[in-house]
């Protein structure tokens, strides 16, 4: 065979391969991400924007994603539905916002008297939580990833002081997820609103109290302008995680390296959001106390004890439900908690008590 024939065959084969190659090799892939957060919202909203920047840079522009803040493309609490129905390829929010689809999803955000953020990440990443999460989301054709971490949250903003369980009766309170069920058991009238809707409801008087995240986010939302009593800690959200959700078929159609970029970027931003919030929470709280007259309170032992009892009842209810995946999630979570709390109670908690009691350095 002469060189001219070889060259001709080589060119023909190359052209055929190019025609057969997937569309993404011919140019850039463009996706849309809808979020539940207001535009430029500290911590969580900025975390969503930074996640997209990471993906855009790490993919060298092969995968570019445009972020739509709450309400820009769809209402905030319809973000997951937008991915399911194809309006967007990605969403960024909190899994417990979708507990009406399966109550098991609440376990992937925050659980009353449950895991801290490090424990939660260990359960999801190492102890089988991700696999169960995948089972739930497979029903809807989507894939979820941990994408942000607030640490233990603040307990909430209250117009009036609450010192005993009786003070909670009839309280109109914004709080979501399994934690909302706990507060309802304590006597509150519970509703869920997206971040950008809470201030208006407080201002209009349709809410008596609200919780969202903690000082960094709450300062930006301006709750201190209406409710001055700020309670700590949240016993319903001890280690809240946000999620990034992608359309699973479109995710699986990506080259392996782009799939890994998304997964790794989510994991990096999970840790970065935690650092951002940890650094800025104390500064934000100082601002609210010194400049805006906020009064910081700790929940009474009576309320904490009643909250623990109600939390156990809520988790037992999920554990004994007829919903097989929710039951499986609860069983896995409780087993994980019983394992992971051993480290906290033997190592972390004693150290923190010792530091608080004995170590002061100016």
C-alpha positions in Angstrom: 0.0 0.0 0.0 1.5 3.4 -0.9 1.8 6.4 1.4 -1.0 8.3 -0.5 -3.5 5.4 0.2 -2.5 5.3 3.9 -3.0 9.0 4.3 -6.3 8.9 2.5 -7.6 6.1 4.8 -6.3 7.9 7.9 -8.1 11.1 7.0 -11.3 9.3 6.2 -11.2 7.4 9.6 -10.5 10.7 11.4 -13.5 12.4 9.8 -15.7 9.5 10.7 -14.6 9.6 14.3 -15.2 13.3 14.5 -18.7 12.8 13.2 -19.4 10.1 15.7 -18.0 12.0 18.7 -20.5 13.4 21.3 -21.7 17.0 20.8 -19.7 18.3 23.8 -16.4 17.7 22.1 -17.4 20.1 19.3 -17.8 23.1 21.7 -18.7 24.4 25.1 -21.5 23.0 27.2 -23.7 25.7 28.8 -25.9 25.0 31.8 -28.2 27.0 34.0 -28.2 26.9 37.8 -31.3 28.1 39.8 -30.9 28.8 43.5 -33.0 29.4 46.5 -30.8 32.3 47.7 -31.1 36.1 47.1 -28.4 37.6 44.8 -25.0 38.1 46.4 -26.3 36.6 49.6 -23.4 36.1 52.1 -22.2 32.6 52.7 -24.8 30.5 51.0 -25.6 32.5 47.9 -22.0 33.5 47.3 -21.1 29.9 47.9 -23.4 28.9 44.9 -21.7 31.6 42.8 -18.3 30.5 43.8 -19.1 26.9 43.1 -20.0 27.8 39.5 -16.7 29.9 39.2 -14.8 26.8 40.3 -16.4 24.6 37.7 -15.9 27.2 34.9 -12.2 27.6 35.7 -11.4 23.9 36.4 -13.1 22.9 33.2 -11.1 25.6 31.3 -14.4 26.9 30.0 -15.6 23.5 28.5 -18.5 23.6 31.0 -19.9 27.1 31.7 -22.8 27.6 34.1 -25.0 30.7 34.5 -26.4 31.3 38.0 -30.0 32.5 38.5 -30.7 33.8 42.0 -34.0 33.2 43.7 -36.9 34.4 41.6 -34.9 35.3 38.5 -35.9 32.2 36.5 -38.2 30.3 38.9 -39.5 31.0 42.5 -36.9 29.9 45.1 -38.8 26.9 46.4 -39.3 25.6 42.9 -35.6 25.2 42.3 -35.5 21.4 42.4 -38.6 21.1 40.2 -36.8 23.3 37.7 -34.1 20.6 37.4 -36.6 17.8 37.4 -38.6 19.3 34.5 -35.7 20.5 32.5 -36.0 24.3 33.0 -32.4 24.2 34.5 -29.6 21.7 34.6 -28.6 22.5 38.2 -30.0 23.9 41.4 -28.6 25.1 44.7 -30.6 25.0 47.9 -31.3 22.8 50.9 -32.6 19.2 50.6 -35.1 19.7 53.5 -37.0 22.2 51.3 -38.2 19.2 49.3 -39.3 16.9 52.2 -42.8 16.8 50.6 -41.3 14.6 47.9 -39.7 12.3 50.5 -39.2 13.1 54.1 -35.9 11.2 53.9 -34.4 14.2 52.1 -34.5 16.2 55.3 -31.7 14.1 56.7 -29.3 15.5 54.1 -29.7 19.1 55.4 -30.0 19.1 59.2 -31.6 16.9 61.8 -32.9 18.0 65.2 -30.4 16.9 67.9 -28.5 15.2 65.1 -25.1 15.4 63.7 -22.7 18.3 63.6 -21.3 19.3 60.2 -18.2 17.2 60.5 -20.3 14.2 61.6 -22.8 14.8 58.8 -20.1 14.9 56.1 -18.6 11.7 57.5 -22.0 10.0 57.3 -22.7 11.1 53.8 -19.2 10.6 52.4 -18.0 7.5 54.3 -20.9 5.7 56.1 -23.3 5.2 53.3 -25.4 8.4 53.4 -24.7 9.4 49.8 -25.8 6.0 48.5 -29.2 6.4 50.2 -29.5 10.0 49.0 -28.9 8.7 45.5 -31.7 6.2 45.8 -34.1 8.9 46.8 -33.1 11.3 44.0 -33.0 8.5 41.4 -36.8 8.6 41.5 -36.6 12.1 40.1 -33.7 11.8 37.7 -31.4 14.0 39.6 -28.1 13.8 41.5 -27.3 15.6 44.8 -24.0 16.7 46.3 -23.1 18.4 49.6 -22.1 21.9 48.6 -22.0 24.1 51.7 -21.9 23.9 55.5 -23.1 26.4 58.0 -22.0 24.6 61.2 -24.3 24.8 64.2 -26.9 27.5 63.5 -28.5 30.2 65.7 -31.8 29.3 67.3 -33.8 32.2 65.9 -35.2 35.7 66.3 -38.2 36.3 68.6 -40.2 39.5 69.2 -40.6 38.5 72.9 -38.4 36.5 75.2 -39.2 32.8 75.5 -38.1 31.2 78.8 -40.4 28.2 79.0 -42.3 25.9 76.8 -45.6 27.7 77.6 -44.1 30.8 75.8 -44.0 28.9 72.5 -47.7 28.1 72.4 -49.3 29.7 69.3 -46.0 31.3 68.2 -46.0 32.0 64.4 -42.6 30.7 63.5 -40.7 30.4 60.2 -38.6 27.2 60.4 -38.4 24.3 57.9 -37.7 20.6 57.8 -37.8 18.1 60.6 -37.0 20.9 62.9 -40.2 22.6 62.0 -42.0 19.5 63.1 -40.2 19.7 66.4 -41.2 23.3 67.0 -44.8 22.4 66.1 -44.8 19.7 68.8 -43.7 22.4 71.2 -46.7 24.4 70.3 -45.6 26.8 67.5 -47.5 27.5 64.3 -44.8 26.7 61.8 -44.4 27.8 58.2 -41.5 27.7 55.7 -40.5 30.7 53.6 -37.5 31.3 51.4 -34.7 33.6 52.7 -35.9 36.7 50.7 -39.5 36.4 52.0 -38.8 36.2 55.8 -38.2 39.9 56.5 -41.4 41.0 54.9 -43.4 38.5 56.9 -41.8 39.7 60.1 -42.4 43.3 59.2 -46.0 42.6 58.3 -46.6 40.9 61.6 -47.6 37.6 60.1 -44.6 36.0 61.9 -43.7 36.3 65.6 -40.3 34.6 65.1 -38.0 33.3 62.5 -34.8 31.3 62.2 -32.6 31.1 59.1 -28.9 30.4 59.6 -26.8 32.6 61.9 -25.3 36.1 62.5 -23.5 36.4 59.1 -26.6 35.7 57.0 -29.1 37.1 59.5 -27.3 40.5 59.6 -27.7 40.7 55.8 -31.4 39.8 56.0 -32.0 42.6 58.6 -34.0 40.6 61.1 -32.6 42.7 63.9 -34.6 45.6 62.7 -37.8 43.9 63.9 -37.0 41.2 66.4 -34.3 42.0 69.0 -34.2 38.7 71.0 -31.7 36.4 69.4 -31.5 32.8 70.8 -28.7 30.2 70.7 -27.9 27.5 69.8 -30.2 25.8 67.3 -31.0 22.4 68.6 -32.8 21.6 65.3 -30.0 22.4 62.9 -26.7 21.5 64.5 -24.8 21.0 61.2 -26.7 22.2 58.2 -25.6 21.3 54.7 -26.7 22.9 51.4 -26.9 20.9 48.2 -26.1 21.2 44.6 -28.4 19.1 42.4 -27.8 18.2 38.8 -29.9 16.6 36.1 -28.6 13.0 36.3 -28.8 12.1 32.6 -27.0 15.3 31.6 -24.4 14.7 34.3 -23.8 11.1 33.2 -23.4 12.3 29.6 -20.5 14.5 30.5 -16.9 13.2 30.1 -15.5 11.6 33.2 -13.2 14.5 34.0 -16.1 17.0 33.9 -18.2 14.8 36.2 -15.2 14.7 38.6 -14.8 18.5 38.4 -18.4 19.0 39.5 -18.1 16.5 42.4 -14.8 17.9 43.6 -15.9 21.6 43.2 -18.9 20.8 45.4 -16.7 19.2 48.1 -14.3 22.2 48.0 -17.1 24.7 48.3 -18.7 22.7 51.2 -15.6 23.4 53.2 -15.1 27.0 51.9 -18.6 28.1 52.9 -18.0 26.7 56.4 -14.8 28.8 56.7 -16.5 31.9 55.4 -19.4 31.6 57.9 -17.1 30.7 60.9 -14.9 33.7 60.2 -17.8 36.1 59.8 -20.4 35.0 62.3 -18.6 36.5 65.4 -18.0 39.8 63.6 -21.6 40.0 62.5 -22.9 39.2 66.0 -20.7 41.9 67.5 -22.1 44.4 65.0 -25.7 43.5 65.8 -25.1 43.6 69.6 -23.0 46.8 69.7 -24.7 48.8 66.9 -28.3 47.5 66.7 -29.2 46.6 70.3 -29.7 42.9 69.7 -30.1 40.9 72.9 -28.4 37.5 72.9 -30.1 34.7 74.9 -29.5 31.0 75.5 -32.5 28.6 75.3 -33.5 27.5 78.8 -32.9 23.9 79.9 -36.7 23.5 79.9 -37.0 24.3 76.2 -33.8 22.3 75.3 -35.2 19.3 77.2 -38.6 19.5 75.6 -37.0 20.0 72.2 -34.9 16.8 72.7 -38.0 14.8 73.6 -39.9 16.2 70.6 -36.9 15.5 68.3 -36.8 11.8 69.4 -40.5 11.5 68.7 -40.1 13.0 65.2 -37.2 10.8 64.3 -38.9 7.7 65.7 -41.9 8.6 63.6 -39.8 8.6 60.4 -38.0 5.4 61.5 -41.3 3.6 61.9 -43.0 5.0 58.7 -44.3 3.1 55.8 -42.0 5.0 53.5 -39.2 2.5 52.8 -36.6 5.0 51.7 -37.3 7.4 54.5 -37.2 4.6 57.0 -33.8 3.4 55.5 -32.5 6.9 55.7 -33.5 7.3 59.3 -32.0 3.9 60.3 -28.7 4.8 58.6 -28.6 8.2 60.1 -29.3 7.0 63.7 -26.7 4.3 63.4 -24.2 6.8 62.1 -25.0 9.3 64.9 -24.5 6.6 67.5 -21.1 5.8 66.1 -19.9 9.3 65.4 -21.0 10.9 68.7 -18.4 8.7 70.5 -15.6 10.8 69.1 -17.4 14.1 69.9 -18.2 13.0 73.5 -14.8 11.5 74.2 -12.6 14.0 72.4 -14.2 17.2 71.0 -16.6 18.1 73.8 -14.2 17.6 76.7 -11.6 19.7 74.9 -14.0 22.6 74.2 -15.1 22.5 77.9 -11.5 22.6 79.0 -10.6 25.5 76.6 -13.6 27.5 77.8 -12.8 26.9 81.5 -9.0 27.2 81.6 -7.5 28.9 78.6 -7.7 32.7 78.0 -5.1 34.4 75.9 -5.4 38.1 75.0 
